Structure formats: structure tokens, C-alpha cells
């Protein structure tokens, strides 16, 4: 029996919105070589299939033999990604920063060093404003290469500045890496061991957290440093089923975004997760009034353009908000009143089948 989403290209095409499909057609027709016309035929054929079946696919492509199909699929996959990159670049800080760096590197290769440096300065400003310190490593590295290998008439002013920037970036990245590792390892501990069941388990997870904790972790003031620190303690409290601590660090996690609202767009996934965890904490504490306030806030955010135009965020919000509404029914006991929402949930599950993890769904 055919597996509906067994093929990666088939998955990618069926994940596309109408606007993304239209953009791909316009993008590919700009070159329109003989090979490109074939991949358009392949695109249309795959788009019309409800399940992936190679025999059925080849019947719809009379001019394409089976030995050609693999290469055509690879070419089509790359072209779709290139089209999406062009379409989505304005919506992603990471894509914008990479574009800055790519252009600066091209200018450097052309020998236009001053133009390259000016573009790198713009990239650096954008990265710092959005706290993308990992990106700064390659920017500073290219700046140092230009200043070291070529006469730019700015070496005296720039040498100490670049050296200091390089040290600062390395220190920040090191701390963020250690704290993000800690958050990931605490989460992994939970996946392997579950909740603590007795005093021995509590002692083990407490010692594990202590071992992973970097020196001066609580003195850090940067957004990412605090984000991963709060996440670590969030998981630690969840493992111990210390619901007051779990609530406290879920709130701190969300407050971090309230302090720096620009980061909601930069780290939307972490913001959505913060809302989800805070709702879970309110549910655990049966704090139904604050639960209602947070849920309304979450629903309003889920209707924003930022979420609606991003499949990942849209599906995350659907899963977490639906889970919260079900938990709310358990708290209030209004089962009959909420029964009408079941068909809508089932419809959403069917429509988003491609995106939702199997462990999220309970079947009959």
C-alpha cells in the first residue's frame, strides 16, 4: 500500500501554499530551459497525486523515463527550495543575514573591499540588534581577512576594534552554547528518566543540573543566556513536579519576551513554547483565571500575520491551543458545552496531517 508521505519531494510540494506554488512557476519560467520545462511537468504531476506512487507518476509523464526520474526529482527539489528562499527572505532575519554575508563575500571576491566592509557593517548592526551572535563569527572573520590581506586604509582604527569584537563574540557564544547545552541535556534527562519518583531521583537530577551549570550563569544579562537558563530550570521543576517553580520559570521565560518584544519575531518558536508552558503551569495549579487570560493572549497571537504565514508556527499554535482548550474543559467540567469543538479539531488534524507528529494524536 502506498505511503502517502513517503517521498520527500512529494511532502515538500504538498506543504506549499497556493502563493508559494504560483511563485515557483514564475521563478522557474525565468530560465525555462528544456530541463526546467520537464521539472514543471513533474511538479504538476506530483501536485495532483493524492498519494505517492511512482508507477502512477510515470504514467502521467510520457516524455520521462524511469532512469531520468531520480535526477529530475533532485533538480526540482533544489529549485523549489531556491524559490522559497527568494520568497521568504524578507520574513526571516537568518535569511536576511545570510544574504548580507553572501553579497559581501561576492564583493570581496570582486576586489571591492570597501563595499564589502560597508555591507558587513550593516550585517553586524542587524545581527547585534537581533542578538544573532553566532552569525557575527563569520562576519568578523571576513572583516579580519580583508583587513589583514589587503590595504583598506583603516587598519590602525580597526585592528583593536576587531580584536575586541572577536573576543566578545567568542565569550558570548561560549556562554550561550553552554547554557543551551544545559537546557537540552536536562530535557534529555526527562526523556530518558521521566518525572522523579522519590528522593533519590530528586538528588540525581539536582546533581545533574549542578554539574551542567556554567560558572556565573546567574550573572548573565543577555537574552539568550537568560532564555536557556530559564528553560533549564523550567524542565528541572517539571521533572521534580514542583509546579510552583515550574510556573515561576515559565513566567520568567515569557517575561523575557515582554522585556524585549523585538525578540518575539526573531525567536517566535520559543515565544510560542513559553505561552504553552505557562498554560500548562496554570493548569497544574488549577489557576483557571490566569489560564483564561493567557489562553486569550495566545489565541490573539495565533491570529497574527507572523503565525498565519508560517506553517511551522501555525501548526504549533493549533496543537498547543487545542491542548489548552481540552485542559480547560477538564478544569471547568463543561464537557457537553465543548463537544461542538470536536469536529473542528478533527478537520484540522486531517488538513494538517503532513505536519503533526503521530504522538500528538489519540485515535480510536
GILINDA-V511745 format. One record per residue. RES is the residue in three letters. OMEGA is omega in whole degrees, -180 to 180 (NA if undefined). Layout:
RES&OMEGA ; RES&OMEGA
This chain:
UNK&-177 ; UNK&176 ; UNK&-170 ; UNK&-176 ; UNK&-176 ; UNK&-176 ; UNK&-175 ; UNK&178 ; UNK&178 ; UNK&177 ; UNK&-177 ; UNK&-178 ; UNK&-179 ; UNK&174 ; UNK&-174 ; UNK&172 ; UNK&180 ; UNK&-179 ; UNK&180 ; UNK&176 ; UNK&180 ; UNK&179 ; UNK&179 ; UNK&-179 ; UNK&179 ; UNK&-179 ; UNK&-173 ; UNK&-178 ; UNK&178 ; UNK&178 ; UNK&177 ; UNK&170 ; UNK&180 ; UNK&180 ; UNK&-179 ; UNK&178 ; UNK&178 ; UNK&-179 ; UNK&173 ; UNK&176 ; UNK&179 ; UNK&178 ; UNK&-178 ; UNK&-179 ; UNK&179 ; UNK&-180 ; UNK&-178 ; UNK&180 ; UNK&176 ; UNK&176 ; UNK&-179 ; UNK&178 ; UNK&-173 ; UNK&179 ; UNK&178 ; UNK&-180 ; UNK&-179 ; UNK&177 ; UNK&180 ; UNK&-178 ; UNK&-174 ; UNK&-178 ; UNK&-176 ; UNK&178 ; UNK&-177 ; UNK&179 ; UNK&-180 ; UNK&-168 ; UNK&-177 ; UNK&179 ; UNK&179 ; UNK&179 ; UNK&178 ; UNK&179 ; UNK&180 ; UNK&-180 ; UNK&-179 ; UNK&-179 ; UNK&177 ; UNK&179 ; UNK&178 ; UNK&178 ; UNK&179 ; UNK&179 ; UNK&179 ; UNK&-177 ; UNK&-172 ; UNK&-173 ; UNK&-179 ; UNK&-176 ; UNK&-173 ; UNK&176 ; UNK&-179 ; UNK&179 ; UNK&179 ; UNK&-180 ; UNK&178 ; UNK&178 ; UNK&175 ; UNK&-176 ; UNK&179 ; UNK&-180 ; UNK&179 ; UNK&179 ; UNK&177 ; UNK&179 ; UNK&177 ; UNK&180 ; UNK&178 ; UNK&-179 ; UNK&180 ; UNK&-169 ; UNK&-179 ; UNK&177 ; UNK&179 ; UNK&-180 ; UNK&179 ; UNK&179 ; UNK&177 ; UNK&176 ; UNK&178 ; UNK&179 ; UNK&-179 ; UNK&179 ; UNK&180 ; UNK&-180 ; UNK&180 ; UNK&180 ; UNK&-179 ; UNK&176 ; UNK&178 ; UNK&-173 ; UNK&177 ; UNK&-180 ; UNK&-177 ; UNK&-179 ; UNK&-177 ; UNK&178 ; UNK&-180 ; UNK&179 ; UNK&179 ; UNK&177 ; UNK&-179 ; UNK&178 ; UNK&-180 ; UNK&-178 ; UNK&-178 ; UNK&-172 ; UNK&-174 ; UNK&179 ; UNK&-180 ; UNK&-180 ; UNK&179 ; UNK&-173 ; UNK&-177 ; UNK&-179 ; UNK&-168 ; UNK&-172 ; UNK&-179 ; UNK&-180 ; UNK&-180 ; UNK&179 ; UNK&179 ; UNK&179 ; UNK&-179 ; UNK&179 ; UNK&-179 ; UNK&-179 ; UNK&-180 ; UNK&179 ; UNK&-180 ; UNK&-179 ; UNK&179 ; UNK&-179 ; UNK&179 ; UNK&180 ; UNK&-178 ; UNK&180 ; UNK&177 ; UNK&174 ; UNK&180 ; UNK&180 ; UNK&-179 ; UNK&-178 ; UNK&177 ; UNK&176 ; UNK&178 ; UNK&177 ; UNK&179 ; UNK&-180 ; UNK&-178 ; UNK&-170 ; UNK&-178 ; UNK&179 ; UNK&175 ; UNK&-175 ; UNK&-177 ; UNK&-177 ; UNK&179 ; UNK&178 ; UNK&180 ; UNK&180 ; UNK&-180 ; UNK&-177 ; UNK&176 ; UNK&178 ; UNK&179 ; UNK&178 ; UNK&-179 ; UNK&-180 ; UNK&-176 ; UNK&-173 ; UNK&177 ; UNK&175 ; UNK&177 ; UNK&-179 ; UNK&-177 ; UNK&177 ; UNK&-177 ; UNK&-178 ; UNK&-178 ; UNK&-177 ; UNK&-175 ; UNK&178 ; UNK&180 ; UNK&179 ; UNK&-177 ; UNK&175 ; UNK&179 ; UNK&178 ; UNK&180 ; UNK&-180 ; UNK&175 ; UNK&178 ; UNK&179 ; UNK&179 ; UNK&180 ; UNK&178 ; UNK&-179 ; UNK&-176 ; UNK&173 ; UNK&-169 ; UNK&176 ; UNK&177 ; UNK&178 ; UNK&177 ; UNK&-176 ; UNK&-177 ; UNK&170 ; UNK&179 ; UNK&177 ; UNK&179 ; UNK&-180 ; UNK&180 ; UNK&178 ; UNK&178 ; UNK&177 ; UNK&178 ; UNK&-177 ; UNK&-174 ; UNK&176 ; UNK&-176 ; UNK&176 ; UNK&179 ; UNK&-178 ; UNK&-176 ; UNK&-176 ; UNK&-179 ; UNK&178 ; UNK&178 ; UNK&178 ; UNK&180 ; UNK&178 ; UNK&177 ; UNK&179 ; UNK&-179 ; UNK&179 ; UNK&175 ; UNK&178 ; UNK&180 ; UNK&177 ; UNK&179 ; UNK&-180 ; UNK&-179 ; UNK&-177 ; UNK&179 ; UNK&-166 ; UNK&179 ; UNK&178 ; UNK&176 ; UNK&-179 ; UNK&-180 ; UNK&-179 ; UNK&180 ; UNK&178 ; UNK&178 ; UNK&180 ; UNK&-179 ; UNK&178 ; UNK&178 ; UNK&-179 ; UNK&179 ; UNK&-179 ; UNK&-180 ; UNK&-179 ; UNK&-179 ; UNK&-174 ; UNK&-178 ; UNK&180 ; UNK&-175 ; UNK&-177 ; UNK&-179 ; UNK&-179 ; UNK&-179 ; UNK&176 ; UNK&-178 ; UNK&179 ; UNK&-178 ; UNK&-175 ; UNK&-180 ; UNK&178 ; UNK&177 ; UNK&-180 ; UNK&-180 ; UNK&177 ; UNK&177 ; UNK&179 ; UNK&176 ; UNK&179 ; UNK&-179 ; UNK&-174 ; UNK&179 ; UNK&-179 ; UNK&-173 ; UNK&-177 ; UNK&-179 ; UNK&-175 ; UNK&179 ; UNK&180 ; UNK&-179 ; UNK&-176 ; UNK&179 ; UNK&179 ; UNK&178 ; UNK&-180 ; UNK&179 ; UNK&178 ; UNK&178 ; UNK&179 ; UNK&-178 ; UNK&-176 ; UNK&-177 ; UNK&-178 ; UNK&-169 ; UNK&-169 ; UNK&178 ; UNK&-179 ; UNK&-176 ; UNK&178 ; UNK&-170 ; UNK&173 ; UNK&-180 ; UNK&178 ; UNK&NA
